[in-house]
Amino acid sequence: MRYGTVLREEIRSPGTTPLIGIYDMYSASVVARHYDGFFVSGFGFAASHYGLPDIGFIAWPDMVAFVERLRPAFPAHHLLVDIDDGYVDPEVACHVVQRLERIGASGVILEDQKRPRRCGHADGKQVLPLEEYLEKLNLVLESRRDLVVVARTDATEEADILRRAEALAETDADVVLVDGVRSVEWIKRIRKVVGDKPLLFNQIAGGKSPRLSLSELADLGCQVAIYSTPCLFAAHAAIDNALTDLKRSDGRLPEFVPSEGIGVQRSTELLEKNISRHHRAPEPVAVSV
C-alpha cells in the first residue's frame, strides 16, 4: 500500500480534502465514523500524551509509536503527521520521516520554526533563516520515497510570508502551508505566489485564521484543510460538563438512555471495529513507471 500516492491523488482531486485532528486512539475511532483522513496534530498529541502545551516537548519516538498504533486500526485512512521542526536536527528529521513512511504514514508537515517553538496560531514565533530551512526540507524530500511532504512556514512579517511561500512552492514539496493566515485576502495573495502548488489551510478554534467552509476553501484554491483540535476541545468541554453534573448530583450518574447516551455497549462496539480481523486488506495502488 502506497499511502503517500493515495493521499497525493486525493489532494489533486476536485474540492478541498479535510483531515481531522486526533489526539489518541479513542478520538481517532470516533473520527473514523465521519471522515476518511486524520491529522496527527502536534497540539493534540502534546496535550494528551504529556499534558503539556505545544511548545516543543514532543519526543519523536513517542510520535512514531502513536502512528504505529494508528495504522493497523485504520488501514485505509489518510494519516498526515505533524513532525514540528523535524525535532531540530536535519538528520533526525530524515530518520523520523523514513520511520513514519515504513509504518504507513501518508504524509508529514515540516515547519521552519526555531526553538523555542510555538503553536502556529500563538504569538512569539521565530523562524529559521530561509536557506537553513530549505536545506533541512530538501534533505527530508530526498529521504522520502512516496510520502507526501507539506512545507510549512510560520513567518509573520508580510514580505517574509510571501518570500517564503514562493520559495517553498519552488521545491519538490507536495503542498505548501502558511500557518496563522489572518484573512481571506491573504489566502488569495499566498495562492497567487505559490502558483499551481497545492495549498493547505489550518484552522483552529480561537486561532488567528478565519472560519471557512470547505466550499469556501475550494473556491479560494486550497486543496487541503486540517482541523487540529475540534476533538480535543470538544472532549475538554464534554468532560468538564459531565463532571460538573456528577458533582452537583452528589456522585449519582445521570439516567442512562441506551438510544441516546454512550455506555459500555456502544463504546465497546466502536472499539471492536479497530481489531485487525474486521479490516479488509487495503487495495494496492497501481503505480506507472
VMD Tcl script that draws the C-alpha trace (Angstrom):
set ca {
  {0.00 0.00 0.00}
  {1.48 3.34 -1.08}
  {-0.24 5.68 1.32}
  {1.53 8.75 0.01}
  {0.30 8.10 -3.50}
  {-3.28 7.66 -2.27}
  {-3.21 10.97 -0.38}
  {-1.48 12.74 -3.26}
  {-4.22 11.63 -5.63}
  {-6.88 12.75 -3.16}
  {-5.27 16.18 -2.91}
  {-5.28 16.51 -6.70}
  {-8.97 15.64 -6.96}
  {-11.60 18.42 -7.09}
  {-12.56 20.16 -3.86}
  {-10.80 20.53 -0.53}
  {-9.69 17.43 1.38}
  {-10.47 17.64 5.14}
  {-8.09 15.99 7.61}
  {-9.37 15.92 11.18}
  {-7.07 16.36 14.16}
  {-6.94 13.39 16.52}
  {-5.14 13.09 19.84}
  {-5.49 9.43 20.86}
  {-6.87 6.12 19.64}
  {-10.35 6.77 21.00}
  {-10.73 10.13 19.27}
  {-9.49 8.50 16.06}
  {-12.12 5.79 16.47}
  {-14.89 8.39 16.60}
  {-13.48 10.47 13.75}
  {-13.21 7.37 11.55}
  {-17.02 7.15 11.54}
  {-17.26 10.56 9.88}
  {-14.10 11.29 7.86}
  {-11.55 9.42 5.73}
  {-8.48 11.36 6.85}
  {-6.66 12.06 10.11}
  {-4.27 14.85 11.04}
  {-1.97 13.70 13.83}
  {-1.84 17.09 15.49}
  {1.18 18.17 17.49}
  {-1.05 20.37 19.65}
  {-3.35 17.44 20.45}
  {-0.55 14.95 20.99}
  {1.38 17.23 23.34}
  {-1.80 17.81 25.33}
  {-2.93 14.18 25.51}
  {0.39 12.33 25.79}
  {2.25 14.73 28.07}
  {-0.37 17.10 29.44}
  {1.77 19.96 28.16}
  {1.32 22.85 25.73}
  {2.51 22.72 22.13}
  {5.88 24.38 22.69}
  {8.36 21.66 21.76}
  {8.05 18.88 24.33}
  {7.25 16.06 21.87}
  {9.90 13.35 21.53}
  {9.97 11.74 18.12}
  {9.87 8.09 19.35}
  {6.56 8.85 21.09}
  {5.05 10.27 17.92}
  {6.31 7.32 15.83}
  {4.87 4.87 18.37}
  {1.48 6.60 18.20}
  {1.35 6.40 14.40}
  {2.44 2.77 14.65}
  {-0.66 2.08 16.76}
  {-2.94 4.05 14.48}
  {-2.13 2.40 11.17}
  {-3.22 -1.19 11.95}
  {-6.51 0.04 13.42}
  {-7.24 2.34 10.47}
  {-5.63 0.74 7.42}
  {-7.50 2.81 4.83}
  {-7.38 6.29 6.38}
  {-5.06 9.10 5.36}
  {-2.53 9.86 8.13}
  {-0.88 13.27 7.89}
  {1.61 13.64 10.75}
  {2.85 16.86 12.33}
  {6.59 16.50 12.95}
  {7.07 20.11 14.07}
  {10.58 21.29 13.12}
  {11.77 17.73 12.46}
  {12.91 17.55 16.10}
  {15.57 20.18 15.45}
  {18.32 18.21 13.71}
  {18.06 17.54 9.93}
  {19.42 14.00 10.31}
  {16.82 13.26 12.97}
  {14.13 14.70 10.69}
  {15.15 12.36 7.87}
  {15.26 9.36 10.21}
  {11.78 10.12 11.54}
  {10.39 10.57 8.03}
  {11.77 7.21 6.95}
  {10.40 5.50 10.07}
  {6.97 7.05 9.58}
  {6.87 6.04 5.93}
  {7.78 2.45 6.78}
  {4.94 2.15 9.30}
  {2.36 3.58 6.93}
  {2.07 7.35 7.41}
  {0.63 9.14 4.39}
  {2.49 12.40 4.85}
  {4.26 14.81 7.19}
  {4.31 18.54 7.87}
  {7.72 20.14 8.41}
  {7.83 23.70 9.73}
  {10.50 26.40 9.60}
  {10.29 27.45 13.26}
  {13.30 27.61 15.52}
  {13.34 26.78 19.22}
  {11.62 27.58 21.46}
  {8.79 26.72 19.05}
  {5.12 27.67 19.44}
  {1.71 26.58 18.20}
  {1.25 28.05 14.73}
  {-1.53 30.34 15.95}
  {0.34 31.62 19.01}
  {2.33 34.81 19.37}
  {6.11 34.88 19.71}
  {7.02 32.53 16.85}
  {10.54 32.71 15.43}
  {11.64 31.22 12.11}
  {14.91 29.79 10.86}
  {16.82 31.61 8.13}
  {15.15 30.53 4.89}
  {18.30 28.90 3.50}
  {18.71 26.79 6.64}
  {15.13 25.58 6.47}
  {15.36 24.82 2.76}
  {18.45 22.71 3.40}
  {16.56 20.67 6.02}
  {13.48 20.43 3.79}
  {15.46 19.22 0.79}
  {17.19 16.56 2.87}
  {13.78 15.33 4.03}
  {12.49 15.32 0.46}
  {15.48 13.26 -0.65}
  {14.94 10.78 2.18}
  {11.29 10.02 1.42}
  {10.16 7.61 -1.27}
  {6.39 8.05 -1.57}
  {5.47 10.12 1.48}
  {3.63 13.41 0.98}
  {5.65 16.31 2.40}
  {3.97 19.58 3.40}
  {6.39 22.51 3.63}
  {5.19 24.94 6.30}
  {6.24 28.46 7.12}
  {5.39 30.29 10.33}
  {6.62 33.65 9.11}
  {4.63 36.62 10.42}
  {6.13 39.60 8.55}
  {4.17 40.29 5.38}
  {7.07 40.43 2.94}
  {8.69 37.37 4.52}
  {5.45 35.37 4.28}
  {5.27 35.85 0.52}
  {9.00 35.33 0.02}
  {8.98 32.05 1.91}
  {5.74 30.79 0.38}
  {7.16 31.34 -3.10}
  {10.42 29.62 -2.17}
  {8.63 26.61 -0.69}
  {6.50 26.28 -3.81}
  {9.65 26.02 -5.91}
  {10.85 22.93 -4.01}
  {9.71 19.33 -4.54}
  {7.38 19.56 -1.54}
  {3.90 18.35 -2.42}
  {1.96 21.03 -0.54}
  {2.60 24.47 0.98}
  {1.21 25.65 4.33}
  {1.43 29.20 5.62}
  {0.21 28.89 9.20}
  {-1.75 31.56 11.02}
  {-3.14 33.22 7.86}
  {-5.26 36.11 9.11}
  {-7.69 36.84 6.26}
  {-9.25 35.66 3.02}
  {-7.31 38.37 1.23}
  {-4.05 36.88 2.47}
  {-5.09 33.42 1.32}
  {-5.57 34.92 -2.15}
  {-2.14 36.57 -2.05}
  {-0.46 33.36 -0.99}
  {-2.37 31.36 -3.60}
  {-1.02 33.70 -6.25}
  {2.66 33.38 -5.28}
  {2.64 29.58 -4.92}
  {1.40 29.09 -8.48}
  {-0.13 25.67 -9.10}
  {1.38 24.08 -5.98}
  {-1.34 22.62 -3.70}
  {-2.12 24.79 -0.69}
  {-3.09 23.67 2.83}
  {-5.16 25.76 5.24}
  {-5.09 25.22 9.01}
  {-7.95 26.42 11.16}
  {-8.19 26.09 14.91}
  {-10.81 27.34 17.37}
  {-9.65 30.62 18.88}
  {-6.80 30.86 16.36}
  {-5.77 33.65 14.05}
  {-7.34 32.37 10.82}
  {-10.92 32.99 9.65}
  {-13.55 30.24 9.95}
  {-14.16 28.99 6.42}
  {-16.20 26.15 4.98}
  {-14.75 23.52 2.68}
  {-16.70 25.04 -0.21}
  {-15.22 28.47 0.51}
  {-11.72 27.00 0.74}
  {-12.19 25.18 -2.55}
  {-13.19 28.46 -4.19}
  {-10.01 30.03 -2.77}
  {-7.84 27.28 -4.26}
  {-6.98 25.44 -1.04}
  {-6.67 21.73 -1.75}
  {-6.33 20.57 1.88}
  {-7.80 21.71 5.20}
  {-6.57 20.47 8.57}
  {-8.69 20.79 11.70}
  {-6.20 20.48 14.52}
  {-8.31 20.50 17.67}
  {-12.11 20.07 17.32}
  {-12.00 16.65 19.02}
  {-9.67 17.75 21.81}
  {-11.63 20.89 22.63}
  {-14.99 19.07 22.40}
  {-13.70 16.41 24.80}
  {-12.48 19.13 27.18}
  {-15.93 20.74 27.26}
  {-17.84 17.45 27.49}
  {-15.70 16.06 30.33}
  {-15.90 19.31 32.25}
  {-19.69 19.44 31.89}
  {-20.13 15.77 32.81}
  {-18.08 16.08 35.98}
  {-19.79 19.32 36.96}
  {-23.12 17.50 36.70}
  {-21.75 14.49 38.62}
  {-20.57 16.73 41.45}
  {-23.89 18.56 41.51}
  {-25.81 15.25 41.78}
  {-23.68 14.02 44.71}
  {-21.95 11.42 42.56}
  {-25.10 9.84 41.11}
  {-24.67 9.03 37.41}
  {-27.34 10.52 35.14}
  {-30.11 8.24 33.93}
  {-28.83 6.23 31.00}
  {-30.92 6.11 27.82}
  {-29.36 3.49 25.51}
  {-30.67 5.09 22.32}
  {-29.15 8.46 23.20}
  {-26.18 8.04 25.52}
  {-22.75 6.45 25.28}
  {-22.44 3.44 27.54}
  {-20.43 0.26 27.77}
  {-22.10 -1.41 24.79}
  {-21.79 1.45 22.29}
  {-18.23 2.18 23.36}
  {-17.23 -1.46 23.00}
  {-18.88 -1.72 19.60}
  {-16.93 1.32 18.44}
  {-13.60 -0.09 19.61}
  {-14.24 -3.56 18.21}
  {-14.11 -2.04 14.73}
  {-10.39 -1.39 15.29}
  {-9.50 -5.07 15.74}
  {-7.50 -6.20 12.74}
  {-9.72 -9.15 11.92}
  {-12.50 -6.73 10.99}
  {-10.42 -4.97 8.33}
  {-10.14 -5.88 4.71}
  {-6.63 -5.53 3.35}
  {-6.29 -2.18 1.53}
  {-6.18 -2.44 -2.23}
  {-2.67 -1.89 -3.63}
  {-2.13 1.27 -5.64}
  {-1.03 0.80 -9.22}
  {1.98 2.98 -9.96}
  {3.07 3.60 -13.52}
  {6.78 3.52 -14.35}
}
mol new
graphics top color blue
foreach p $ca { graphics top sphere $p radius 0.5 }
foreach p [lrange $ca 0 end-1] q [lrange $ca 1 end] { graphics top cylinder $p $q radius 0.2 }
display resetview
